[in-house]
C-alpha cells in the first residue's frame, strides 16, 4: 500500500486532522493538504503516478528549429545524399546560421523515428584507419557498374584523393579498358598535377602482377614508372584497403538513383556525374574530414605532395618463350599494344627466348643460344621489320589472282 493511501485513509476514515497525519507518518503538512485536495477533486485517480516533467522547458529546442532539422533530413535523403546528424549540423550552421550539437540533432531524429538502430553493425573503433597526410600523396581509383534506363550496363571510373576525398575525375564509359584508365589518369594530372603515389585493386586494367601469362606492364604501370609515381595495390580479398573510393561509389550511386530522370545514354550519365562531382566536392561536408569541411576545402588547405621516388632502376624485366611464325615474325606486347618484330623467314617456326628489359629486346634461339636479333622497341610503331613488312609479295599476289 502506498503512503498516499495511508494518508487519505487516516484523513477520511479515521477523521484525523492534517497536522496529526503529518506527525504520524513523517510527511510534510503541505503535501498532506495537497493530497487531500487532489482526492476530493479526483477520487481514486489521485493515487495514479504523476509525471515529473516540468511544465516549462526554457532550454528546449524551439519547434521551428526542430521542423527545420526534419526538413533538412527529408531534403538530403530525397536527393540521395547523406542525411546524418553531422551533415545536418553543417547545413544548419552554413545555410541557416543555426548552431546545434550533434547529440541534439540525433535526439530530434530519433524522436521523429528517422533513425534505425543497427546493433549488429561493426563499431568504427574496430577498424584500423589510414589517411594520407597531404593532398596528392595517394590517389585511389576503381570502377563500378551502373545500369542505364535502357537496361544497358556501363562502367564509371573514379580517381579520388585519399587525404581529402576530393573527386579528381569521374566519368562513364561503355567499358573500362587499360587505355581509358590511362586517359582518365592523364586528365586528372592535367588539372591537379602528379600524385606521389596511387592505390588500386588488382584489376587487369591497373596491373598485371597477378596475370597468369608473361604479358607486359599495363599502360598505367608504364606511365607511373615514367613519372616516378609509386604504385601500390591492395592485397587480394582485402577490399577495405581501397575503402574510400568504394564508399564514394556507394554515395554516387545513391545520388544517381535518387534523380527523377534516369540517364539513357553514356553522355547523359556523364552530365549527371559532373553535377554530382560539383555537389560532392563543394556543397556537402564529409563526415571523415576535420571540422566537417568539404573535400574541396580540405584538398586546397595544404601543400600538395609530388613524386619523390626515383624509379629509374625499376626496370621491367621478363623472359618470354615464343615461336617465330611462318612469315619470320615474333610478337611482343608493350603498354597494351601488340608489336610485331621481324626476324627473317629463314628462322620460321624456330622456338626462341625473348629477353626483355623495358624497350630493349634480345631474341635468342632456344636450342642453340644464337642471338637472332637485338633492338630497341619504338612504342610508336607496331611493326619492327628487318626490311619489307611480312606477308605475300606483290608478284605472288598478282600470280594468285591470275
MIVEX-293538 format. One record per residue (C-alpha): residue in one letter; x, y, z. Coordinates in steps of 0.02 Angstrom, whole numbers, m for minus. Each point is the difference from the previous one (the first is absolute). Example, Ala and Ser with C-alpha at 12.3 -4.5 7.8 and 13.67 -1.06 7.14 Angstrom:
SITE, A, 615, m225, 390
SITE, S, 69, 172, m33
//
This chain:
SITE, X, 0, 0, 0
SITE, X, 67, 173, m44
SITE, X, 27, 134, 132
SITE, X, m125, 110, m93
SITE, X, m138, m126, 33
SITE, X, 49, m9, 185
SITE, X, m14, 188, 11
SITE, X, m170, 5, m87
SITE, X, m67, m141, 109
SITE, X, 57, 90, 158
SITE, X, m82, 161, m59
SITE, X, m166, m64, m63
SITE, X, m28, m162, 97
SITE, X, 81, 38, 168
SITE, X, m46, 183, m11
SITE, X, 173, 63, 53
SITE, X, 55, 176, m35
SITE, X, 139, 33, m128
SITE, X, 123, 53, 137
SITE, X, m27, m165, 92
SITE, X, 23, m101, m160
SITE, X, 157, 96, m39
SITE, X, 77, m40, 169
SITE, X, m55, m183, m2
SITE, X, 73, m43, m171
SITE, X, 146, 121, m4
SITE, X, m55, 96, m155
SITE, X, m11, 185, m33
SITE, X, m164, 81, 47
SITE, X, m10, 91, m167
SITE, X, 5, m166, m92
SITE, X, m141, m66, 108
SITE, X, m109, 150, m43
SITE, X, 45, m18, m185
SITE, X, m44, m185, 0
SITE, X, m164, 34, 93
SITE, X, m52, 128, m129
SITE, X, 46, m114, m144
SITE, X, m102, m145, 74
SITE, X, m150, 110, 25
SITE, X, 10, 57, m181
SITE, X, 48, m161, m90
SITE, X, m42, m144, 114
SITE, X, 98, m161, m32
SITE, X, 95, 83, m145
SITE, X, 97, 98, 131
SITE, X, 103, m157, 35
SITE, X, 62, m17, m182
SITE, X, 186, 44, m27
SITE, X, 24, 177, m62
SITE, X, 126, 56, m132
SITE, X, 150, 90, 71
SITE, X, 29, 91, m161
SITE, X, 11, 189, 27
SITE, X, m143, 102, m68
SITE, X, 125, 112, m91
SITE, X, 170, m35, m79
SITE, X, 93, 162, m40
SITE, X, 149, m94, m75
SITE, X, m103, m109, m117
SITE, X, 36, 12, m187
SITE, X, m129, 117, m81
SITE, X, m133, m86, m104
SITE, X, 53, 99, m153
SITE, X, 178, m68, 15
SITE, X, m65, m178, 23
SITE, X, m104, 19, m159
SITE, X, 153, 68, m92
SITE, X, 104, m150, 53
SITE, X, m133, m120, m64
SITE, X, m20, 97, m163
SITE, X, 188, m7, m30
SITE, X, m3, m187, 34
SITE, X, m137, m28, m128
SITE, X, 82, 113, m128
SITE, X, 172, m82, 14
SITE, X, m62, m179, m3
SITE, X, m119, 42, m142
SITE, X, 149, 55, m104
SITE, X, 95, m160, 39
SITE, X, 123, 92, 114
SITE, X, 54, m38, 178
SITE, X, m130, 64, 124
SITE, X, 87, m46, 163
SITE, X, 17, 111, 152
SITE, X, 174, 63, m47
SITE, X, m56, 54, m173
SITE, X, m156, 86, 66
SITE, X, 104, 95, 130
SITE, X, 109, 66, m141
SITE, X, m148, 55, m106
SITE, X, m84, 82, 150
SITE, X, 154, 105, 34
SITE, X, 53, 43, m179
SITE, X, m170, 12, m80
SITE, X, m112, 68, 140
SITE, X, 116, 72, 132
SITE, X, m68, m121, 132
SITE, X, 118, m85, 123
SITE, X, m51, m169, 72
SITE, X, 105, m140, 71
SITE, X, 9, m168, m87
SITE, X, m82, m82, 152
SITE, X, m149, 119, m8
SITE, X, m28, m33, m185
SITE, X, 16, m187, 29
SITE, X, m132, 8, 139
SITE, X, m118, 97, m114
SITE, X, 19, m129, m138
SITE, X, m21, m145, 122
SITE, X, m160, 73, 75
SITE, X, m69, 23, m176
SITE, X, 38, m182, m44
SITE, X, 130, 46, m131
SITE, X, 142, m103, 75
SITE, X, 8, m189, m20
SITE, X, 104, m87, 132
SITE, X, 131, m122, m66
SITE, X, 64, m92, 154
SITE, X, 87, m133, m105
SITE, X, 104, 126, m97
SITE, X, 187, m9, 26
SITE, X, 59, 147, 109
SITE, X, 112, 129, m83
SITE, X, 128, m20, 138
SITE, X, 38, m176, m63
SITE, X, 68, 64, m168
SITE, X, 183, 42, m27
SITE, X, m16, 164, m92
SITE, X, 127, 73, m122
SITE, X, m1, 173, m76
SITE, X, 133, 84, m106
SITE, X, 81, 150, 85
SITE, X, m2, 114, m152
SITE, X, m109, 29, m154
SITE, X, 69, m93, m152
SITE, X, 99, m116, 114
SITE, X, m108, m146, m56
SITE, X, m135, m13, m132
SITE, X, m124, m143, 8
SITE, X, m88, m66, m153
SITE, X, m133, m128, m41
SITE, X, m143, m25, m121
SITE, X, m177, m60, 29
SITE, X, m153, m47, m101
SITE, X, m158, 102, m26
SITE, X, m156, m48, m98
SITE, X, m76, 126, m120
SITE, X, m188, 22, m18
SITE, X, 11, m101, m161
SITE, X, 67, m149, 97
SITE, X, 176, 17, m70
SITE, X, 142, m23, 123
SITE, X, 141, 129, 1
SITE, X, 152, 29, 110
SITE, X, 49, 155, 101
SITE, X, 183, 29, 43
SITE, X, 55, 110, 145
SITE, X, 163, 80, 55
SITE, X, m11, 59, 182
SITE, X, 125, 90, 111
SITE, X, 32, m105, 156
SITE, X, 34, 147, 117
SITE, X, m149, 110, m40
SITE, X, m123, m119, m88
SITE, X, 2, 127, m142
SITE, X, m71, m75, m160
SITE, X, 137, 34, m128
SITE, X, m84, m84, m148
SITE, X, m162, m96, m25
SITE, X, m62, m57, m171
SITE, X, m109, m135, m78
SITE, X, 52, m115, m142
SITE, X, m76, m146, m93
SITE, X, 144, m104, 65
SITE, X, 152, 45, 105
SITE, X, 160, m49, m89
SITE, X, 184, 27, 39
SITE, X, 4, 143, m126
SITE, X, m148, 85, 86
SITE, X, 85, m19, 169
SITE, X, 154, 87, m69
SITE, X, m102, 136, m85
SITE, X, m100, 40, 157
SITE, X, 159, 1, 105
SITE, X, 80, 123, m121
SITE, X, m157, 108, 5
SITE, X, 11, 8, 190
SITE, X, 186, 40, 0
SITE, X, m26, 137, m131
SITE, X, m115, 89, 123
SITE, X, 77, m42, 169
SITE, X, 182, m48, m32
SITE, X, 82, m169, 27
SITE, X, m28, m94, 163
SITE, X, 140, m79, 101
SITE, X, m86, m169, m8
SITE, X, m155, m96, m54
SITE, X, m101, m137, 84
SITE, X, m113, m119, m96
SITE, X, m60, m178, 6
SITE, X, 76, m135, m111
SITE, X, m114, 21, m150
SITE, X, 86, m39, m165
SITE, X, m28, 179, m61
SITE, X, 109, 61, 145
SITE, X, 134, m134, 19
SITE, X, 50, m169, m71
SITE, X, 100, m57, 151
SITE, X, m119, m147, 26
SITE, X, m23, m38, m185
SITE, X, 21, m184, m44
SITE, X, 95, 37, m160
SITE, X, 169, 89, m26
SITE, X, m79, 159, m70
SITE, X, 75, 174, 17
SITE, X, m49, 139, 117
SITE, X, m161, 95, m26
SITE, X, m1, 175, m73
SITE, X, m29, 71, 174
SITE, X, 146, m96, 74
SITE, X, 116, 70, m134
SITE, X, m67, 176, 28
SITE, X, 25, m7, 188
SITE, X, 177, m66, m18
SITE, X, 43, 136, m126
SITE, X, m66, 136, 117
SITE, X, 85, m77, 155
SITE, X, m170, m28, 82
SITE, X, m7, m141, 128
SITE, X, m131, m130, m46
SITE, X, m86, m93, 142
SITE, X, m127, m139, m17
SITE, X, m113, m78, 130
SITE, X, 23, m177, 60
SITE, X, m117, m126, m83
SITE, X, m166, m20, 92
SITE, X, 28, 159, 103
SITE, X, m121, 127, m77
SITE, X, 5, 112, 155
SITE, X, 174, 57, m52
SITE, X, m84, 103, m137
SITE, X, m149, 36, 111
SITE, X, m5, 189, m30
SITE, X, m30, m13, m186
SITE, X, m125, m142, 23
SITE, X, m96, 104, 129
SITE, X, 2, 144, m124
SITE, X, m76, m113, m132
SITE, X, m140, m47, 120
SITE, X, m37, 184, 33
SITE, X, 4, 35, m187
SITE, X, m122, m140, m42
SITE, X, m121, 54, 137
SITE, X, m1, 175, m73
SITE, X, m22, m63, m179
SITE, X, m146, m114, 46
SITE, X, m87, 144, 88
SITE, X, m6, 106, m159
SITE, X, m173, 11, m79
SITE, X, 66, m19, m178
SITE, X, 111, m152, m18
SITE, X, 131, 10, m140
SITE, X, m29, m98, m160
SITE, X, 172, 28, m78
SITE, X, 180, 11, 58
SITE, X, 0, 186, m44
SITE, X, m152, 32, 110
SITE, X, 81, m97, 142
SITE, X, 159, 103, m15
SITE, X, m104, 159, 13
SITE, X, m76, m63, 162
SITE, X, 170, m54, 64
SITE, X, 70, 175, m29
SITE, X, m143, 72, 105
SITE, X, 30, m128, 136
SITE, X, 187, 36, 8
SITE, X, m36, 186, 25
SITE, X, m126, m40, 137
SITE, X, 117, m125, 83
SITE, X, 158, 104, m7
SITE, X, m66, 173, 44
SITE, X, m176, m4, 75
SITE, X, m2, m137, 129
SITE, X, 108, m36, 153
SITE, X, 92, m164, 16
SITE, X, m20, m89, 167
SITE, X, 179, m65, 1
SITE, X, 81, 169, m27
SITE, X, 57, 119, 139
SITE, X, m132, 129, 48
SITE, X, m120, m87, m121
SITE, X, 74, 100, m145
SITE, X, m36, m31, m184
SITE, X, 123, m104, m103
SITE, X, 46, 154, m103
SITE, X, 43, 98, 157
SITE, X, 106, m141, 69
SITE, X, 87, m30, m168
SITE, X, 54, 182, m15
SITE, X, 42, 29, 184
SITE, X, 175, m77, m4
SITE, X, 148, m7, m119
SITE, X, m14, m143, m123
SITE, X, 120, m146, m2
SITE, X, 103, m35, m156
SITE, X, 95, m153, m63
SITE, X, 163, m21, 97
SITE, X, 51, m180, m37
SITE, X, 128, m32, m137
SITE, X, m63, m150, m100
SITE, X, 136, 3, m132
SITE, X, 66, m169, 56
SITE, X, m175, m73, 12
SITE, X, 15, m86, m169
SITE, X, m125, m126, m65
SITE, X, 98, m159, m27
SITE, X, m79, m154, m76
SITE, X, 39, m155, m101
SITE, X, m125, m65, m127
SITE, X, 1, m164, m94
SITE, X, m76, 11, m174
SITE, X, 11, m72, m176
SITE, X, 38, 101, m156
SITE, X, m147, m14, m121
SITE, X, 8, m52, m182
SITE, X, 29, 181, m54
SITE, X, 153, 15, 111
SITE, X, m85, 109, 130
SITE, X, m15, m12, 188
SITE, X, m120, 107, 104
SITE, X, 25, 96, 163
SITE, X, m127, 98, 101
SITE, X, 53, 169, 68
SITE, X, m115, 126, 88
SITE, X, m149, m102, m54
SITE, X, 47, 6, m185
SITE, X, 58, m151, m99
SITE, X, 163, 33, m93
SITE, X, 62, m108, m144
SITE, X, 187, m28, m11
SITE, X, 76, m68, m160
SITE, X, 138, m130, 18
SITE, X, 2, m74, m175
SITE, X, m87, m142, m92
SITE, X, 156, m106, 14
SITE, X, m40, m18, 186
SITE, X, m185, m42, m26
SITE, X, m71, m117, 132
SITE, X, 157, 15, 106
SITE, X, m31, 0, 187
SITE, X, 80, 151, 82
SITE, X, 24, 91, 165
SITE, X, m43, 185, 7
SITE, X, 108, 86, 132
SITE, X, m88, 165, 35
SITE, X, 55, 145, 111
SITE, X, m119, 145, m28
SITE, X, 26, 46, m184
SITE, X, 157, m105, m26
SITE, X, m39, m167, m82
SITE, X, 117, m147, m39
SITE, X, m66, m148, m100
SITE, X, 100, m160, 30
SITE, X, m17, m172, m80
SITE, X, m66, m111, 140
SITE, X, 96, m152, m64
SITE, X, 171, 72, m46
SITE, X, 8, 163, 100
SITE, X, 37, 97, m160
SITE, X, m48, 185, 7
SITE, X, m120, 21, m145
SITE, X, m42, 184, 25
SITE, X, 26, 142, 123
SITE, X, m98, 163, m7
SITE, X, m73, 146, 97
SITE, X, m189, m3, m15
SITE, X, m82, 157, m67
SITE, X, m166, 12, 94
SITE, X, m74, 107, m140
SITE, X, 25, m136, m130
SITE, X, m93, m165, m4
SITE, X, 117, m84, m126
SITE, X, 189, m14, 18
SITE, X, 57, m91, m156
SITE, X, 168, m49, m69
SITE, X, m55, 78, m165
SITE, X, m166, m25, m91
SITE, X, m152, m33, 114
SITE, X, m53, m181, 9
SITE, X, m131, m70, m117
SITE, X, m17, m52, m182
SITE, X, 98, 101, m128
SITE, X, m85, 99, m137
SITE, X, 60, m123, m132
SITE, X, m68, m149, 93
SITE, X, m167, 89, 27
SITE, X, m9, 38, m187
SITE, X, 39, m182, m42
SITE, X, m134, m59, 121
SITE, X, m129, 112, m83
SITE, X, 43, m67, m172
//
